[in-house]
């Protein structure tokens, strides 16, 4: 059930963002990736040790960095990182033991992340959002 809910919610978020116009801003999907990556940190604060919290912050920082780099260069990095986070959700428990994570979360988040990342990838392939964005150069 968590997979179905994650899939439906991921598609609903992407569809609503497109209809409302939120995704016309280049920062939309990177910001969503920031939020997605922060949940395991929240779960560690709620129910894990300080060591787990540090591990979750390190992993979240990698996804934060990918969101920033993707925002500054190409949204393909954000699409790949969002799908990658979904795959990581599936395998998370093999790397970090975090008792604060609800038992249904990995399946839900896998479906949400993969569906959202796939929608972004399809939109990038169709060039439907690229003309709306001005490419920002990395200051140097």
Buried (B, 14 or more C-beta within 10 A) or exposed (E): EBBEBBBEBBBEBBEEBBEEEBBEBBEBBBBBBBEBBBBBBEBBEEEBEEEBBEBBBEBBEBBBEBBBBBBBBBBEBBBBBBBBBBEBBBEBEEEBEBEBBEEEBBBBBBBBBBBBBBBBBEBBEEEEBBEEBEEEEEEE
